[in-house]
Amino acid sequence: MIVKYLNNKFFTLYFTPFLLGCLTVLSFQPFNLTFINFFILPIFFYLIIFIKKKSKSIYRKKPFKLHLFIFGTSFGFGYYLSGIHWITNSLTFDESFKFLIPFGLILVPLFLSLFFSIVTLIIGPFLSLNLKSIFLLSGSLSFSDYLRAKLLSGFPWNLWAYSFSWSTEIIQILEKTGLFLFNLLIITIFTLPAFIFCNDKIHKKFLIFISIILILFSLYMYGNYSINKNKLFLSTAIDNYNIKVVSPNFNLEYGISIEEMKNRLDKLIRYSDPKKNKKTLFVWPEGVFSGYSFKEIIQFKKIFQTSFSENHIILFGINIFDTTKKGFYNSMIVANHNLEIIENYNKQKLVPFGEFLPFEQQLNKFGLKKITEGHTSFIKGKIQDNLIIGQLNILPLICYEVIFPKFIQKSNEQTNLIINISEDGWFGNSIGPHQHFAKGIFRAIEHNSFLIRSTNKGISAIINNKGEIIKKLNNTETGHIEYQVPLIKNKNKNKNDLIFFVVLFTYILIFNLYKKNNEK
């Protein structure tokens, strides 16, 4: 029965890979059914080899390389359609963008699927049912993920490694390996069960399964040891700072009046519940001032002076106008109780179409603009130092900048806190905010620092340096969370991806050695 379906071109080249790709979303937040990947990637591996063999007999009408490309595209389309379909929710807030929903739903996943298509096309002819081919596929998929994170503006979303975001023990190795090497390791572990299809003796297959269990067990034991050791370290930490994270849960609205803005500010202050004699950093999210610039909220200076004291500093997202460049930055600022800017950071990684419009002059002619409020694109911020306020040395990350490990790798060695502010209301009650939140867990471990996350609509949290969630507000909750955060200086020496390429090169060597031995 199975052979009959596999011999059906539509079932093997289109339906099955698309279904497998769609199912991968269940391994990520908020579902966390990681085990499903132990079936998906081995089947993916087997079907590539099946297509390679059968294309010259059953599928003779077209070249088998085209079949491999179609197969990879079908899988990739399902992978990205199920994983990032929620981005089209951002097109529902403005009537002029709704006609783009079908394009966003189809074209974006279709374009991203090329990262699977090209890999399948290139390595498919070299794959066979053996261990060396498993290493070749694992290395190729991980390198494809690396390129996806780097090419154009980069989009390292839902790498296979993120399917372990629920297990803080297993992902502790991130501090030593970095994201991309860990991703390579996880893809290999997921694909190794494909060895069951190989024509080897049963004891070899048994050894492979034992190896998978031992690797995961070793990662868990190392992580558990690291977490317990860290608890002892944190109990003796001397430098602490009281931080309040506010999640106001405001509705996303364009063009709100000054009176409505004042009401918002009153609510923010009420949720913040400032104690005048308590030294505190208040962290408000991105987007709370809904399109207003810093110069426009200066009129609320007296409200800040009345509500806050000299013991308080307030960090929040706001637009800042650059008189030289005649445009706005999407910024994170730190202000005192007099609403005077102490430090500010301008976002470097802008969201394509969300915060800037590619080929803006040409597309403006068709009435298109960026999705966020305002017509012209935001100005891209330059590389700059951390935000330093007294004993705080803050690595600032606005919105989806938290998905890029490069900010962690290039950070100041004196960094003792990571702050990520975001507005996830664009994606409603979808799986998007959950996936976004998971990236913060990884960045905290990679940098060995506490990560503070404040969102308007989304998941706000205080995450410790081992990725453990200390306190959290879900995307439907309003209020604040407070904690005496230990300020840990980063001791992580993993500042580049060299170790990833060393291991990747080792995979290639393994493949070549096996290939030469077989030829002999």
VEXPA-21038 format. One record per residue (C-alpha): x, y, z. Coordinates in steps of 0.5 Angstrom, whole numbers, padded with zeros to 4 digits, always signed. Each point is the difference from the previous one (the first is absolute). Example, Ala and Ser with C-alpha at 12.3 -4.5 7.8 and 13.67 -1.06 7.14 Angstrom:
! VEXPA-21038
+0025-0009+0016;+0002+0007-0002;
! end
This chain:
! VEXPA-21038
+0000+0000+0000;+0006+0005+0002;+0004-0002-0006;-0007+0002-0005;+0000+0007+0003;+0007+0001+0000;+0000-0002-0008;-0005+0006+0000;+0004+0006-0003;-0005+0005+0004;+0000-0004+0006;+0007+0000+0001;+0003+0006-0004;-0006+0005+0003;-0005-0002+0005;+0005-0004+0005;+0006+0005+0000;-0005+0005+0001;-0004-0003+0006;+0007-0002+0003;+0002+0007+0000;-0007+0003+0003;+0001-0005+0006;+0007+0003+0002;-0004+0006+0003;-0002-0005+0005;+0007+0000+0003;+0001+0007+0001;-0004+0004+0005;-0005+0000+0003;-0001-0007-0002;+0007-0003+0002;-0001-0007-0003;+0007+0000-0002;+0000-0008-0001;-0004+0001-0006;+0007+0002-0004;+0003-0007+0002;-0005-0002-0005;-0001+0006-0005;+0008+0000-0002;+0001-0007-0001;-0006-0001-0004;+0002+0006-0004;+0007-0003-0001;-0003-0007-0002;-0004+0004-0005;+0005+0004-0004;+0004-0007-0001;-0007-0003-0002;-0001+0005-0005;+0007+0000-0003;+0000-0008-0001;-0007+0000-0003;+0000+0007-0004;+0004-0004-0006;-0006-0006+0000;-0007+0002+0003;+0001+0008-0001;+0004+0000-0007;-0004+0005-0003;+0005+0006+0003;+0007+0000+0003;+0001-0003+0007;+0003+0007+0002;-0006+0004-0001;-0004-0005+0004;+0005+0001+0006;-0001+0007-0001;-0008+0000+0000;+0001-0005+0006;+0004+0005+0004;-0004+0006-0002;-0007-0004+0002;+0004-0001+0007;+0002+0007+0001;-0006+0003-0002;-0004-0004+0005;+0006+0001+0005;-0001+0008+0000;-0008+0000-0002;-0001-0003+0007;+0005+0003+0004;+0000+0007-0002;-0007+0001-0003;-0002+0005+0006;+0004+0005-0003;-0006+0002-0005;-0004+0002+0006;+0004+0007+0000;-0003+0001-0007;-0007+0000+0004;+0001+0007+0003;+0000+0004-0006;-0006-0001-0005;+0005+0002-0006;+0005-0006+0002;-0006-0005+0000;+0001-0002-0007;+0007-0002+0001;-0002-0006+0005;+0000-0005-0005;+0007+0002-0003;+0003+0000+0007;-0003-0007+0001;+0002-0003-0006;+0006+0004-0003;+0004+0001+0007;+0000-0008+0002;+0001-0001-0008;+0007+0004+0000;+0002-0003+0007;-0001-0007-0003;+0006+0001-0005;+0005-0001+0006;-0003-0007+0000;-0001-0001-0007;+0007+0002-0002;+0003-0005+0006;-0004-0006-0003;+0002+0002-0007;+0007+0000+0001;+0001-0006+0005;-0005-0004-0002;+0004-0004-0005;+0005-0001+0005;-0004-0003+0005;-0001-0008+0001;-0003-0004+0006;+0007+0000+0004;+0002+0004+0006;+0005+0005-0004;-0006+0002-0003;-0004+0002+0006;+0006+0004+0002;+0000+0004-0007;-0007+0001+0001;+0000+0003+0007;+0006+0004-0002;-0003+0003-0006;-0007+0002+0003;+0004+0003+0006;+0004+0004-0005;-0006+0002-0004;-0003+0003+0007;+0007+0004+0001;-0001+0003-0007;-0007+0002+0002;+0002+0003+0006;+0005+0004-0004;-0002+0002-0007;-0004+0006-0002;-0002+0003+0007;+0000-0007+0003;-0006-0004+0003;+0002-0005+0005;-0007-0002+0002;-0002-0007+0002;+0007-0003-0001;-0001-0008+0002;+0004+0002+0007;-0006+0004+0002;-0004-0006+0001;+0004-0002+0007;-0002+0007+0003;-0004-0003+0005;+0006-0004+0003;+0005+0005+0003;+0004-0006+0002;+0001-0003-0007;+0002+0007-0003;+0005+0002+0005;+0005-0002-0005;-0001+0006-0004;+0004+0005+0005;+0006-0005-0003;-0002-0001-0007;-0004+0006-0002;-0007-0001-0004;+0003-0003-0007;+0004-0005+0003;-0006-0002+0005;-0005+0000-0006;+0005-0005-0004;+0000-0005+0006;-0007+0000+0001;-0002-0001-0008;+0005-0006+0000;-0003-0003+0006;-0007+0001-0003;+0003-0003-0006;+0003-0006+0003;-0006-0005+0000;+0000+0000-0007;+0006-0005+0001;-0006-0005+0001;-0001+0000-0008;+0007-0002-0001;+0002-0007-0002;+0005-0001+0006;+0000-0005+0005;-0005+0001+0006;+0005+0001+0005;+0003+0006-0004;-0007+0003+0000;-0001-0002+0008;+0006+0004+0001;-0002+0006-0004;-0006+0001+0005;+0004-0001+0006;+0004+0005-0002;-0006+0005-0001;-0002-0001+0007;+0007+0000+0003;+0001+0007-0004;-0006+0003+0002;+0001-0003+0007;+0007+0003+0001;-0003+0007-0003;-0005+0000+0006;+0005-0002+0005;+0005+0005-0002;-0006+0005+0000;-0003-0002+0007;+0007+0001+0003;+0001+0007-0003;-0007+0002+0002;+0001-0003+0008;+0007+0003+0000;-0003+0007-0003;-0005+0000+0006;+0006+0000+0005;+0003+0006-0004;-0006+0004+0000;-0001-0001+0007;+0007+0004+0002;-0001+0005-0006;+0001+0007+0003;-0002+0005-0005;-0007+0000-0001;-0005+0005-0003;-0008+0000+0001;-0003+0000-0007;-0008+0000-0001;-0002-0002-0007;-0007+0003-0002;-0005-0003-0005;-0006+0005-0001;-0003-0005-0006;-0003+0006-0004;-0003-0001-0006;+0003+0002-0006;-0003+0006-0003;+0003+0006-0005;-0001+0007+0001;-0002+0000+0007;-0001+0007+0003;+0004+0004+0005;-0006-0001+0005;+0000-0008-0001;+0008+0000+0000;-0001+0004+0007;-0004-0006+0002;+0005-0005-0002;+0005+0003+0004;-0004+0000+0006;-0001-0007+0000;+0007-0001-0002;+0002+0003+0007;-0006-0003+0004;+0003-0007-0003;+0007+0002+0002;-0002+0002+0007;+0006+0004+0002;+0003+0000+0007;+0003+0007+0000;+0006-0003+0005;+0001-0006-0003;+0006+0000-0006;-0003-0003-0006;+0000-0001-0007;-0007+0000-0004;+0000-0004-0006;-0006+0002-0005;+0000-0003-0007;+0000+0002-0007;-0006+0003-0003;-0003+0003+0006;+0000+0007-0002;-0003-0002-0007;+0003+0004-0005;+0002+0006+0004;+0007+0003+0000;+0004+0002+0006;-0001+0007-0001;-0007-0001+0000;-0001-0003+0007;+0005+0005+0003;-0007+0004+0002;-0001-0006+0005;+0006+0002+0004;-0003+0002+0006;-0004-0006+0000;+0007-0004+0001;+0003+0005+0005;-0007-0001+0004;+0000-0008+0000;+0008-0002+0000;+0005+0002+0004;+0008+0001+0000;+0000-0007+0001;-0003-0002-0006;+0002-0001-0007;-0005-0002-0006;+0002-0004-0006;-0005+0000-0006;-0001+0000-0007;-0001+0006-0004;+0001+0003-0007;+0006+0006+0000;+0000+0005-0006;+0007+0001-0003;+0000+0007-0003;+0006-0001-0004;-0003-0006-0004;-0007+0002+0001;-0003-0006+0002;-0002-0005+0006;+0004-0005+0004;-0003-0006+0004;+0003+0002+0006;+0001-0003+0007;+0001+0006+0005;+0002+0000+0008;-0003+0006+0003;+0000+0003+0007;-0006+0003+0004;+0001+0006-0003;-0001-0003-0007;+0007+0001-0002;+0004-0005-0005;+0006-0003+0004;+0001-0005-0005;-0003-0002-0007;+0001-0006-0005;-0003+0000-0007;-0002-0006-0003;+0005-0003-0005;-0004-0006-0003;-0007+0003-0003;-0005-0005-0002;-0001+0000-0007;-0007+0003-0002;-0002+0000+0007;+0005+0006+0001;+0003+0002-0006;-0002-0001-0007;+0005-0004-0005;+0001+0004-0007;-0004+0006+0004;+0000+0005-0006;-0003-0005-0005;-0005-0003+0004;-0003+0006+0003;-0002+0002-0007;-0005-0006+0001;-0003+0003+0007;+0004-0005+0004;+0004+0002+0007;+0003-0004+0006;-0006-0003+0004;+0002+0004+0007;-0003+0007+0001;+0003+0005-0005;+0001+0000-0007;+0008+0000-0001;+0004-0005+0002;+0004+0000+0007;+0008+0002+0000;+0004-0006+0001;+0004+0001+0006;+0008+0000+0000;+0004-0005+0004;+0001+0003+0007;+0002-0001+0007;-0004-0003+0006;-0005+0004+0004;+0004+0002+0007;-0004+0003+0006;+0004-0001+0006;+0002-0007+0001;-0005-0002-0005;+0004-0002-0007;-0006-0002-0004;+0000-0004-0007;-0007+0003-0003;-0004-0004-0005;-0006+0003-0003;-0005-0005-0003;+0002-0005-0004;+0008+0002+0001;-0001-0006+0005;+0000-0005-0005;+0007+0002-0003;+0006-0004+0004;+0005+0005-0003;-0002+0006+0005;+0002-0005+0006;+0006-0002-0004;+0002+0007-0001;-0002+0003+0007;+0004+0004+0005;+0004-0005+0005;-0002+0004+0005;-0008-0001-0001;-0004-0002+0006;-0007+0000-0003;-0004-0001-0006;-0006+0004-0001;-0005-0002-0006;-0006+0005-0001;-0005-0002-0005;-0007+0001-0003;-0003-0007-0001;-0007+0002-0001;+0001+0000-0008;-0001-0007+0001;-0006-0001+0004;-0001-0006+0004;+0004-0004-0005;+0006-0005+0001;+0004+0006-0002;+0001+0003+0007;+0002-0007+0003;+0005-0001-0005;+0003+0007+0001;+0001-0001+0007;+0003-0006-0001;+0006+0003-0003;+0001+0004+0006;+0002-0006+0004;+0005-0002-0005;+0003+0007+0001;+0001+0000+0007;+0003-0007+0000;+0005+0002-0005;+0002+0007+0003;+0000-0003+0007;-0004+0006+0002;-0007+0002+0003;-0005+0002-0006;-0006+0004+0002;-0005+0000-0005;-0006+0005+0000;-0006+0000-0006;-0006+0004+0000;-0004-0006-0003;+0004-0006+0000;+0004-0004+0006;+0004+0004+0005;+0005-0003+0004;+0006+0000+0005;+0005-0006-0003;+0006-0002+0004;+0007-0001-0003;-0002-0007-0001;-0006+0001-0004;-0005-0002+0006;-0006+0005+0001;+0000+0003+0006;-0006+0004-0001;-0005+0001-0006;-0006+0003-0002;-0004-0003-0006;-0002+0003-0006;-0007+0002+0003;+0002+0002+0007;+0001+0007+0002;+0004+0003+0006;+0007-0001+0002;+0005-0005+0002;+0006+0003+0005;+0007-0004+0002;+0006+0002+0003;+0005-0002-0006;+0007-0002+0001;+0005+0004-0005;+0004-0006-0003;+0006+0002-0004;+0001-0004-0006;+0005-0005+0000;-0002-0004-0006;+0006+0000-0005;-0004-0003-0006;+0000+0006-0004;+0000-0003-0007;-0003-0005-0005;+0007-0003-0001;-0002-0007+0004;-0006-0001-0004;+0004+0000-0006;+0006-0004+0003;-0006-0006+0002;-0003+0001-0007;+0007-0001-0004;+0000-0006+0004;-0006-0003-0002;+0002+0001-0007;+0006-0003+0001;-0004-0006+0003;-0004-0001-0006;+0006+0001-0005;+0004-0006+0004;-0006-0004+0000;-0001+0001-0007;+0007-0002-0002;+0000-0006+0004;-0006-0002-0004;+0003+0001-0006;+0006-0004+0002;
! end
